[in-house]
Amino acid sequence: MDASALEDEAHEFAVQLMLRLSEILPTGHLGFTADASPELDGSARIAIASVFAGGIPLTIDQRPALQLEVDYKLMMSPTSKRATVVGSTFLVRPFEVGRPLFTVDYVRNAHSNTPAAHYNLHFEHGSIEAELLKTGASRRGKIHQKGVKSGKPPRLADLHFPTGGHRFRLCLEDVIEMLWIEFGIDVKSTAKAAICEGRERWRVMQVRAAVADDPQPAAEELRALGYVVEDPKSLRPRRLDRIHAI
């Protein structure tokens, strides 16, 4: 895929994102930008982000209450030769307040001590923060202990709660429905169907990716269900980097 093809796919990705959100949220602030930037290896990366300052307004009883920032980073997949998500952030904040309540992130090339898919809570919690003062010195514990020694004690926001790795992570529809269920944000009458459709599309895509990571268990399960599946002449190696990643 060349840069122009990636841009075309990114544009289509942004359009589909706006269309799906327009069936869920009763707001006109659903625009997205798509900005390309070169990588060191000569490839291209496209960032898709909310246009509205601070993110998409979310209302409760028709009054602005929260904002949702939606950001994706797309690059060309060397295997599928299609645009693929290499990073995403769904950030929720009180309306027109700088500090978020929480973020749901995906970083494809995350550091080994940071879950590829995770969420962070951006507020104080005394009990958890007290425990972080006593962490061991291994892995991210070293970072927490270094902060304590420098007078910057760890916060709840420093914790990364894993959410299913590369293949079973949360999608945007999961976050929006949680806000609908827990906060009671206003949605359109078409919201439930649109959320289910988007989630189904996402999970089908992730099932395909998970099967490509480890085809043999998938073949065994299909045989158990009555399908006829023949092994290829050369078995595809398991992608342990994806299977083992937190």
PEQUIBEL-V67688 format. One record per pair of residues at least 12 apart in sequence whose ideal C-beta (glycine too) atoms are under 10 Angstrom apart, sorted by the first residue. I is the first residue (numbers start at 1). GAP is how many residues later the second one is. Records with the same first field share a line. If there is no record, write none. Layout:
# PEQUIBEL-V67688
I->GAP, GAP
This chain:
# PEQUIBEL-V67688
1->42, 43, 74, 75, 76, 77, 79, 80, 81, 82
2->42, 74
3->33, 35, 39, 40, 41, 43, 73
4->32, 40
5->39, 71, 76, 77, 78
6->30, 37, 38, 39, 40, 68, 69, 70, 76, 77
7->27, 29, 37, 39, 67, 76
8->75
9->37, 65, 67, 73, 74, 75
10->22, 24, 25, 26, 34, 35, 36, 37, 38, 62, 63, 64, 65, 73
11->21, 23, 35, 37
12->71
13->19, 21, 33, 35, 59, 61, 70, 72
14->17, 18, 19, 20, 32, 34, 35, 58, 60
15->17, 19
16->182, 185
17->13, 15, 31, 33, 53, 55, 155, 181
18->12, 13, 14, 33
19->175
20->152, 153, 156, 174, 175, 177, 178, 181
21->29, 35, 47, 49, 151, 152, 155, 170, 173, 177
22->166, 168, 172
23->164, 165, 166, 167, 168, 169, 170, 171, 172, 174, 175
24->148, 149, 152, 153, 156, 161, 163, 164, 166, 167, 168, 169, 170, 171, 174
25->31, 32, 33, 34, 43, 151, 154, 155, 160, 161, 162, 163, 166, 169
26->31, 32, 33, 36, 159, 160, 161, 162, 163, 165
27->25, 29, 30, 31, 32, 37, 41, 159, 161
28->24, 28, 29
29->21, 22, 23, 24, 25, 26, 27, 28, 38
30->20, 21, 22, 26, 27, 40
31->18, 19, 20, 21, 25
32->15, 16, 17, 18, 19, 20, 24, 38, 39, 40
33->13, 14, 15, 16, 17, 18, 38
34->12, 13, 14, 15, 38, 40
35->12, 13, 14
36->38
37->36
39->36
43->32, 33, 35
44->30, 31, 32, 39
45->28, 29, 30, 31, 41, 42
46->26, 27, 28, 29, 30, 37
47->24, 25, 26, 27, 40
48->22, 23, 24, 25, 26, 37, 40
49->20, 21, 22, 23, 24, 40
50->17, 18, 19, 20, 21, 41
52->15, 16, 17
53->14, 16, 43
54->13, 14, 15, 37, 39, 40, 41, 42, 43, 44
55->12, 13, 14, 15, 16, 35, 36, 37, 38, 40, 45
56->12, 13, 14, 120
57->38, 39
58->34, 35, 37, 118, 121, 122, 125, 127, 128, 129
59->36, 126, 127, 128
60->35, 119, 123, 124, 125, 126
61->123, 124, 125
62->124
63->32, 123
64->30, 31, 32
65->29, 30, 114, 118, 119, 120, 121
66->26, 27, 28, 29, 31, 35, 113, 117, 119
67->24, 25, 26, 27, 28, 29, 30, 33, 34
68->22, 23, 24, 25, 104, 107, 108, 111, 117
69->20, 21, 22, 23, 24, 31, 34
70->18, 19, 20, 21, 102, 105, 106
71->16, 17, 18, 19, 20, 32, 34
72->13, 14, 15, 16, 17, 18, 34, 100
73->12, 13, 14, 15, 16, 33, 34, 35
74->12, 13, 14
75->12, 33
77->132
79->130, 133, 160
80->128, 129, 132
84->24, 125
85->21, 23, 120
86->20, 21, 22, 23
87->18, 19, 20, 21, 22, 23, 29
88->16, 17, 18, 19, 20, 29, 81, 82, 83, 84
89->14, 15, 16, 17, 18
90->12, 13, 14, 15, 16, 29, 80, 81, 82, 84, 85, 86, 89
91->12, 13, 14, 29, 31, 84
92->12, 30, 83, 84, 86, 87, 91
93->29
99->23, 24, 58
100->20, 21, 22, 23, 57
101->20, 21, 22, 82
102->17, 18, 19, 20, 21, 55, 59, 73, 76
103->15, 16, 17, 18, 19, 54, 72
104->13, 14, 15, 16, 57, 59, 65, 66, 67, 68, 70, 71, 74
105->12, 13, 14, 15, 55, 58, 64, 65
106->12, 57, 58, 59, 60, 63, 64, 65
107->53
108->58, 134, 137
110->50, 56, 135, 136
111->29
112->27, 133, 134
113->25, 26, 27, 28, 29, 30, 47, 133
114->25, 26, 46, 48, 132
115->45, 46, 47, 48, 49, 50, 54, 130, 131
116->44, 46, 47, 48, 49, 50, 51, 53, 126, 129, 130
117->43, 44, 45, 46, 47, 48, 49, 50, 51, 52, 53, 128, 129
118->41, 42, 43, 44, 45, 46, 47, 51, 52, 128
119->40, 41, 42, 43, 44, 50, 51, 56
120->35, 36, 37, 38, 39, 40, 41
121->34, 35, 36, 37, 38, 40
122->33, 34, 35
123->32, 33, 34
124->31, 32, 33
125->30, 31, 32, 34
126->30
127->29
128->26, 27, 28, 30, 31
129->24, 25, 26, 27, 28, 29, 30
130->23, 24
131->13, 23
132->12, 13, 15, 16, 21, 22, 23, 24, 26, 27
133->12, 14, 15, 20, 21
134->14
135->13, 19
140->14, 18, 19, 20
141->13
143->15
144->14, 15
160->86
162->83, 84
163->83
164->42, 82
165->45, 77, 78, 79, 80, 81
166->40, 43, 44, 47, 73, 75, 76, 77, 79, 80
167->36, 38, 39, 40, 41, 42, 43, 44, 45, 46, 47, 75, 76, 78
168->35, 38, 39, 42
169->33, 37
170->29, 32
171->24, 27, 28, 30, 31, 32, 34, 35
172->23, 26, 27, 30
173->18, 21, 22, 23, 24, 25, 26, 27, 28, 29, 30
174->21, 24, 25, 28
176->15, 18, 19, 22, 23
177->14, 15, 18, 19, 21, 22
180->12, 15
209->30, 33
210->29, 32, 33
212->24, 27, 30
213->23, 24, 25, 26, 27, 28, 29, 30
214->22, 23, 24, 25, 26, 28, 29
215->14, 16, 17, 20, 21, 22, 23, 24
216->15, 19, 20, 22
217->21
219->12, 13, 16
